[in-house]
Amino acid sequence: MTLRQCVHWAAREGALWSTTDLALRWATHPPGVQPAHGATRLGMVRGFAQYCRALDAQTEVPPHGVFPYRSRRQPPSMESAQEMTRLRTAARPLPSVTGLRPSTYATLLG
C-alpha cells in the first residue's frame, strides 16, 4: 500500500484533513492486517501528517506507540569456516561489468 492509496481511501471516506482516527482505520484496513504491516502503514501516514501539519493546523499527527509491534531481526549467525569458504568460492565467478563484484563479495564474506 502506498501513501497515494491512503489519500484516495481518505477521499472516499470524505475526509477533509488527516485525523488520528482516520489514520488508525487506514492502518488497520482490511480487518486482520498483520501488526507489522499496520505499524508500517501508520508510520508512513505519521510522516505525511507531520508535513501536512505545517500547512494546516487541523491535521492530527498519530502518536507513536499505537501499535506495540517492534520489528525483530534474526540474530546474525556465524557460519562454519567451511561454509564461509564455499560462499567466497561461489562469489568469485559472479558476473560484473567492472570486475569488482566478485572481489567485493569475496572480501565482505572474508
VEXLUMBA-447282 format. One line per field, with one value per atom (N, C-alpha, C): residue number from 1; residue in three letters; atom name; x, y, z negated. Coordinates in nm, 3 decimals. Example, Ala and Ser with C-alpha at 12.3 -4.5 7.8 and 13.67 -1.06 7.14 Angstrom:
% VEXLUMBA-447282
i <- [1, 1, 1, 2, 2, 2] $
aa <- [ALA, ALA, ALA, SER, SER, SER] $
at <- [N, CA, C, N, CA, C] $
c1 <- [1.319, 1.230, 1.320, 1.285, 1.367, 1.290] $
c2 <- [-0.569, -0.450, -0.330, -0.225, -0.106, 0.003] $
c3 <- [-0.780, -0.780, -0.780, -0.708, -0.714, -0.787] $
% end
This chain:
% VEXLUMBA-447282
i <- [1, 1, 1, 2, 2, 2, 3, 3, 3, 4, 4, 4, 5, 5, 5, 6, 6, 6, 7, 7, 7, 8, 8, 8, 9, 9, 9, 10, 10, 10, 11, 11, 11, 12, 12, 12, 13, 13, 13, 14, 14, 14, 15, 15, 15, 16, 16, 16, 17, 17, 17, 18, 18, 18, 19, 19, 19, 20, 20, 20, 21, 21, 21, 22, 22, 22, 23, 23, 23, 24, 24, 24, 25, 25, 25, 26, 26, 26, 27, 27, 27, 28, 28, 28, 29, 29, 29, 30, 30, 30, 31, 31, 31, 32, 32, 32, 33, 33, 33, 34, 34, 34, 35, 35, 35, 36, 36, 36, 37, 37, 37, 38, 38, 38, 39, 39, 39, 40, 40, 40, 41, 41, 41, 42, 42, 42, 43, 43, 43, 44, 44, 44, 45, 45, 45, 46, 46, 46, 47, 47, 47, 48, 48, 48, 49, 49, 49, 50, 50, 50, 51, 51, 51, 52, 52, 52, 53, 53, 53, 54, 54, 54, 55, 55, 55, 56, 56, 56, 57, 57, 57, 58, 58, 58, 59, 59, 59, 60, 60, 60, 61, 61, 61, 62, 62, 62, 63, 63, 63, 64, 64, 64, 65, 65, 65, 66, 66, 66, 67, 67, 67, 68, 68, 68, 69, 69, 69, 70, 70, 70, 71, 71, 71, 72, 72, 72, 73, 73, 73, 74, 74, 74, 75, 75, 75, 76, 76, 76, 77, 77, 77, 78, 78, 78, 79, 79, 79, 80, 80, 80, 81, 81, 81, 82, 82, 82, 83, 83, 83, 84, 84, 84, 85, 85, 85, 86, 86, 86, 87, 87, 87, 88, 88, 88, 89, 89, 89, 90, 90, 90, 91, 91, 91, 92, 92, 92, 93, 93, 93, 94, 94, 94, 95, 95, 95, 96, 96, 96, 97, 97, 97, 98, 98, 98, 99, 99, 99, 100, 100, 100, 101, 101, 101, 102, 102, 102, 103, 103, 103, 104, 104, 104, 105, 105, 105, 106, 106, 106, 107, 107, 107, 108, 108, 108, 109, 109, 109, 110, 110, 110] $
aa <- [MET, MET, MET, THR, THR, THR, LEU, LEU, LEU, ARG, ARG, ARG, GLN, GLN, GLN, CYS, CYS, CYS, VAL, VAL, VAL, HIS, HIS, HIS, TRP, TRP, TRP, ALA, ALA, ALA, ALA, ALA, ALA, ARG, ARG, ARG, GLU, GLU, GLU, GLY, GLY, GLY, ALA, ALA, ALA, LEU, LEU, LEU, TRP, TRP, TRP, SER, SER, SER, THR, THR, THR, THR, THR, THR, ASP, ASP, ASP, LEU, LEU, LEU, ALA, ALA, ALA, LEU, LEU, LEU, ARG, ARG, ARG, TRP, TRP, TRP, ALA, ALA, ALA, THR, THR, THR, HIS, HIS, HIS, PRO, PRO, PRO, PRO, PRO, PRO, GLY, GLY, GLY, VAL, VAL, VAL, GLN, GLN, GLN, PRO, PRO, PRO, ALA, ALA, ALA, HIS, HIS, HIS, GLY, GLY, GLY, ALA, ALA, ALA, THR, THR, THR, ARG, ARG, ARG, LEU, LEU, LEU, GLY, GLY, GLY, MET, MET, MET, VAL, VAL, VAL, ARG, ARG, ARG, GLY, GLY, GLY, PHE, PHE, PHE, ALA, ALA, ALA, GLN, GLN, GLN, TYR, TYR, TYR, CYS, CYS, CYS, ARG, ARG, ARG, ALA, ALA, ALA, LEU, LEU, LEU, ASP, ASP, ASP, ALA, ALA, ALA, GLN, GLN, GLN, THR, THR, THR, GLU, GLU, GLU, VAL, VAL, VAL, PRO, PRO, PRO, PRO, PRO, PRO, HIS, HIS, HIS, GLY, GLY, GLY, VAL, VAL, VAL, PHE, PHE, PHE, PRO, PRO, PRO, TYR, TYR, TYR, ARG, ARG, ARG, SER, SER, SER, ARG, ARG, ARG, ARG, ARG, ARG, GLN, GLN, GLN, PRO, PRO, PRO, PRO, PRO, PRO, SER, SER, SER, MET, MET, MET, GLU, GLU, GLU, SER, SER, SER, ALA, ALA, ALA, GLN, GLN, GLN, GLU, GLU, GLU, MET, MET, MET, THR, THR, THR, ARG, ARG, ARG, LEU, LEU, LEU, ARG, ARG, ARG, THR, THR, THR, ALA, ALA, ALA, ALA, ALA, ALA, ARG, ARG, ARG, PRO, PRO, PRO, LEU, LEU, LEU, PRO, PRO, PRO, SER, SER, SER, VAL, VAL, VAL, THR, THR, THR, GLY, GLY, GLY, LEU, LEU, LEU, ARG, ARG, ARG, PRO, PRO, PRO, SER, SER, SER, THR, THR, THR, TYR, TYR, TYR, ALA, ALA, ALA, THR, THR, THR, LEU, LEU, LEU, LEU, LEU, LEU, GLY, GLY, GLY] $
at <- [N, CA, C, N, CA, C, N, CA, C, N, CA, C, N, CA, C, N, CA, C, N, CA, C, N, CA, C, N, CA, C, N, CA, C, N, CA, C, N, CA, C, N, CA, C, N, CA, C, N, CA, C, N, CA, C, N, CA, C, N, CA, C, N, CA, C, N, CA, C, N, CA, C, N, CA, C, N, CA, C, N, CA, C, N, CA, C, N, CA, C, N, CA, C, N, CA, C, N, CA, C, N, CA, C, N, CA, C, N, CA, C, N, CA, C, N, CA, C, N, CA, C, N, CA, C, N, CA, C, N, CA, C, N, CA, C, N, CA, C, N, CA, C, N, CA, C, N, CA, C, N, CA, C, N, CA, C, N, CA, C, N, CA, C, N, CA, C, N, CA, C, N, CA, C, N, CA, C, N, CA, C, N, CA, C, N, CA, C, N, CA, C, N, CA, C, N, CA, C, N, CA, C, N, CA, C, N, CA, C, N, CA, C, N, CA, C, N, CA, C, N, CA, C, N, CA, C, N, CA, C, N, CA, C, N, CA, C, N, CA, C, N, CA, C, N, CA, C, N, CA, C, N, CA, C, N, CA, C, N, CA, C, N, CA, C, N, CA, C, N, CA, C, N, CA, C, N, CA, C, N, CA, C, N, CA, C, N, CA, C, N, CA, C, N, CA, C, N, CA, C, N, CA, C, N, CA, C, N, CA, C, N, CA, C, N, CA, C, N, CA, C, N, CA, C, N, CA, C, N, CA, C, N, CA, C, N, CA, C, N, CA, C, N, CA, C, N, CA, C, N, CA, C, N, CA, C, N, CA, C, N, CA, C, N, CA, C, N, CA, C, N, CA, C, N, CA, C, N, CA, C, N, CA, C] $
c1 <- [0.084, 0.000, 0.088, 0.048, 0.127, 0.053, 0.126, 0.065, -0.044, -0.023, -0.126, -0.255, -0.244, -0.364, -0.433, -0.355, -0.413, -0.491, -0.435, -0.502, -0.632, -0.630, -0.753, -0.856, -0.810, -0.900, -0.963, -0.883, -0.934, -1.036, -1.012, -1.107, -1.240, -1.235, -1.358, -1.433, -1.356, -1.417, -1.475, -1.448, -1.500, -1.417, -1.293, -1.207, -1.159, -1.160, -1.110, -0.967, -0.925, -0.788, -0.760, -0.637, -0.596, -0.626, -0.687, -0.710, -0.646, -0.626, -0.569, -0.661, -0.791, -0.888, -0.883, -0.877, -0.870, -0.742, -0.631, -0.503, -0.506, -0.563, -0.571, -0.662, -0.774, -0.864, -0.795, -0.718, -0.650, -0.537, -0.465, -0.353, -0.400, -0.521, -0.574, -0.671, -0.672, -0.761, -0.681, -0.727, -0.850, -0.839, -0.953, -0.950, -0.858, -0.785, -0.695, -0.556, -0.526, -0.393, -0.289, -0.175, -0.068, -0.017, 0.015, 0.062, 0.182, 0.274, 0.392, 0.351, 0.256, 0.210, 0.135, 0.050, -0.023, 0.071, 0.174, 0.271, 0.346, 0.381, 0.449, 0.359, 0.234, 0.140, 0.117, 0.102, 0.079, 0.202, 0.320, 0.442, 0.449, 0.406, 0.405, 0.306, 0.188, 0.087, 0.135, 0.202, 0.252, 0.349, 0.440, 0.534, 0.464, 0.364, 0.289, 0.209, 0.150, 0.070, 0.158, 0.280, 0.371, 0.399, 0.415, 0.436, 0.311, 0.194, 0.069, 0.037, 0.076, 0.051, 0.114, 0.226, 0.291, 0.208, 0.123, 0.040, -0.102, -0.149, -0.287, -0.290, -0.323, -0.322, -0.427, -0.527, -0.630, -0.581, -0.472, -0.418, -0.368, -0.410, -0.365, -0.252, -0.151, -0.040, -0.060, -0.077, -0.097, 0.022, -0.005, 0.104, 0.187, 0.307, 0.393, 0.341, 0.370, 0.338, 0.196, 0.118, -0.019, -0.018, 0.072, 0.092, 0.210, 0.192, 0.304, 0.408, 0.393, 0.482, 0.618, 0.721, 0.858, 0.916, 0.980, 1.038, 1.154, 1.162, 1.268, 1.350, 1.474, 1.563, 1.616, 1.643, 1.708, 1.850, 1.896, 2.035, 2.129, 2.238, 2.329, 2.383, 2.398, 2.451, 2.591, 2.678, 2.814, 2.818, 2.853, 2.864, 2.996, 3.000, 3.124, 3.231, 3.355, 3.465, 3.450, 3.403, 3.384, 3.275, 3.165, 3.057, 3.104, 3.182, 3.233, 3.326, 3.406, 3.494, 3.411, 3.303, 3.214, 3.149, 3.106, 3.044, 3.144, 3.266, 3.368, 3.400, 3.407, 3.433, 3.318, 3.195, 3.078, 3.072, 3.132, 3.130, 3.226, 3.332, 3.435, 3.386, 3.295, 3.252, 3.131, 3.091, 2.977, 3.001, 2.897, 2.914, 2.931, 3.013, 3.039, 3.089, 3.034, 3.075, 3.216, 3.244, 3.374, 3.474, 3.426, 3.515, 3.529, 3.461, 3.474, 3.379, 3.265, 3.166, 3.222, 3.289, 3.340, 3.437, 3.528, 3.626, 3.560, 3.460, 3.390, 3.319, 3.243, 3.170, 3.265, 3.369, 3.464, 3.530, 3.559, 3.619, 3.519, 3.395, 3.293, 3.268, 3.267, 3.244, 3.363, 3.481, 3.603, 3.608] $
c2 <- [-0.118, 0.000, 0.124, 0.221, 0.342, 0.459, 0.566, 0.687, 0.738, 0.726, 0.769, 0.691, 0.562, 0.481, 0.528, 0.567, 0.618, 0.746, 0.835, 0.961, 0.934, 0.842, 0.807, 0.746, 0.660, 0.597, 0.704, 0.800, 0.907, 0.993, 1.017, 1.094, 1.020, 0.889, 0.809, 0.811, 0.826, 0.834, 0.973, 1.067, 1.202, 1.289, 1.250, 1.325, 1.454, 1.561, 1.689, 1.712, 1.647, 1.652, 1.525, 1.504, 1.382, 1.390, 1.284, 1.272, 1.143, 1.135, 1.013, 0.895, 0.916, 0.808, 0.759, 0.850, 0.813, 0.734, 0.781, 0.712, 0.571, 0.556, 0.423, 0.330, 0.383, 0.299, 0.253, 0.341, 0.301, 0.202, 0.224, 0.136, -0.004, -0.018, -0.150, -0.204, -0.143, -0.187, -0.270, -0.382, -0.450, -0.517, -0.554, -0.620, -0.742, -0.760, -0.874, -0.846, -0.720, -0.687, -0.721, -0.769, -0.805, -0.682, -0.692, -0.577, -0.507, -0.582, -0.520, -0.435, -0.483, -0.409, -0.282, -0.296, -0.181, -0.075, -0.119, -0.025, 0.048, -0.023, 0.040, 0.143, 0.106, 0.197, 0.321, 0.302, 0.416, 0.507, 0.450, 0.529, 0.615, 0.560, 0.634, 0.751, 0.725, 0.829, 0.934, 0.891, 0.984, 1.086, 1.036, 1.125, 1.225, 1.178, 1.267, 1.368, 1.322, 1.412, 1.520, 1.486, 1.588, 1.696, 1.655, 1.751, 1.839, 1.774, 1.848, 1.939, 1.900, 1.980, 2.119, 2.129, 2.259, 2.349, 2.288, 2.365, 2.388, 2.297, 2.304, 2.259, 2.351, 2.322, 2.220, 2.192, 2.094, 1.951, 1.933, 1.799, 1.741, 1.619, 1.549, 1.453, 1.447, 1.354, 1.236, 1.114, 0.998, 0.982, 0.947, 0.932, 0.806, 0.806, 0.686, 0.584, 0.460, 0.355, 0.304, 0.343, 0.295, 0.144, 0.104, -0.039, -0.082, -0.178, -0.219, -0.302, -0.317, -0.402, -0.338, -0.415, -0.375, -0.485, -0.445, -0.546, -0.614, -0.742, -0.819, -0.888, -0.849, -0.912, -1.043, -1.133, -1.256, -1.222, -1.280, -1.254, -1.310, -1.241, -1.291, -1.428, -1.513, -1.645, -1.656, -1.715, -1.735, -1.868, -1.861, -1.982, -2.051, -2.178, -2.252, -2.203, -2.228, -2.188, -2.253, -2.377, -2.449, -2.381, -2.340, -2.272, -2.136, -2.063, -1.934, -1.951, -2.056, -2.083, -2.111, -2.188, -2.218, -2.091, -2.001, -1.876, -1.787, -1.778, -1.697, -1.757, -1.888, -1.955, -1.931, -1.932, -1.909, -1.763, -1.671, -1.529, -1.498, -1.575, -1.543, -1.539, -1.629, -1.622, -1.530, -1.448, -1.360, -1.268, -1.245, -1.155, -1.011, -0.937, -0.798, -0.720, -0.600, -0.514, -0.461, -0.422, -0.362, -0.463, -0.581, -0.681, -0.671, -0.574, -0.555, -0.641, -0.679, -0.751, -0.879, -0.968, -1.090, -1.061, -0.967, -0.934, -0.869, -0.784, -0.717, -0.819, -0.909, -1.008, -1.104, -1.146, -1.236, -1.167, -1.037, -0.963, -0.945, -0.908, -0.892, -1.022, -1.131, -1.261, -1.310, -1.256, -1.297, -1.240] $
c3 <- [0.000, 0.000, 0.000, 0.072, 0.082, 0.018, -0.001, -0.056, 0.036, 0.165, 0.261, 0.239, 0.215, 0.189, 0.061, -0.038, -0.162, -0.135, -0.055, -0.023, 0.052, 0.147, 0.220, 0.127, 0.036, -0.061, -0.150, -0.197, -0.282, -0.208, -0.080, 0.000, 0.012, 0.032, 0.038, -0.094, -0.204, -0.337, -0.363, -0.274, -0.289, -0.383, -0.407, -0.499, -0.434, -0.512, -0.464, -0.507, -0.617, -0.664, -0.743, -0.773, -0.841, -0.991, -1.041, -1.185, -1.233, -1.363, -1.420, -1.396, -1.413, -1.391, -1.247, -1.153, -1.011, -0.983, -1.037, -1.015, -1.074, -1.192, -1.253, -1.174, -1.125, -1.045, -0.917, -0.853, -0.731, -0.761, -0.868, -0.902, -0.933, -0.984, -1.020, -0.915, -0.798, -0.690, -0.591, -0.547, -0.582, -0.720, -0.776, -0.908, -0.906, -1.014, -1.024, -0.972, -0.939, -0.889, -0.995, -0.953, -1.045, -1.119, -1.249, -1.325, -1.262, -1.206, -1.144, -1.025, -0.947, -0.829, -0.873, -0.974, -1.025, -1.082, -1.153, -1.210, -1.099, -0.993, -0.879, -0.813, -0.791, -0.727, -0.813, -0.944, -1.033, -1.037, -1.033, -1.031, -0.905, -0.793, -0.667, -0.677, -0.731, -0.746, -0.846, -0.952, -1.053, -0.990, -0.908, -0.841, -0.751, -0.677, -0.588, -0.670, -0.779, -0.864, -0.926, -0.963, -1.017, -0.913, -0.790, -0.681, -0.664, -0.659, -0.638, -0.756, -0.875, -0.995, -0.982, -0.914, -0.894, -0.803, -0.721, -0.628, -0.679, -0.766, -0.815, -0.960, -1.049, -1.193, -1.234, -1.149, -1.183, -1.165, -1.098, -1.076, -1.207, -1.235, -1.355, -1.317, -1.400, -1.379, -1.474, -1.421, -1.509, -1.603, -1.729, -1.825, -1.799, -1.850, -1.845, -1.945, -1.922, -2.019, -2.012, -1.911, -1.900, -1.872, -1.784, -1.758, -1.842, -1.930, -2.015, -1.941, -1.812, -1.735, -1.718, -1.738, -1.705, -1.619, -1.513, -1.426, -1.498, -1.480, -1.544, -1.436, -1.428, -1.331, -1.389, -1.297, -1.337, -1.382, -1.490, -1.529, -1.422, -1.397, -1.296, -1.336, -1.239, -1.268, -1.209, -1.281, -1.234, -1.160, -1.035, -0.955, -0.989, -0.959, -0.982, -0.884, -0.916, -0.828, -0.691, -0.690, -0.563, -0.479, -0.544, -0.472, -0.418, -0.494, -0.450, -0.329, -0.331, -0.217, -0.093, -0.108, 0.005, 0.057, -0.033, 0.010, 0.086, 0.036, 0.105, 0.242, 0.250, 0.377, 0.475, 0.426, 0.510, 0.557, 0.481, 0.518, 0.631, 0.644, 0.743, 0.887, 0.931, 1.072, 1.097, 0.999, 1.021, 1.140, 1.221, 1.336, 1.288, 1.360, 1.322, 1.443, 1.459, 1.570, 1.544, 1.421, 1.389, 1.335, 1.298, 1.241, 1.090, 1.029, 0.884, 0.802, 0.858, 0.779, 0.716, 0.791, 0.728, 0.614, 0.636, 0.532, 0.411, 0.438, 0.328, 0.240, 0.301, 0.221, 0.150, 0.217, 0.153, 0.033, 0.045, -0.065, -0.180, -0.146, -0.251, -0.327, -0.255, -0.318, -0.396, -0.361, -0.430, -0.568] $
% end
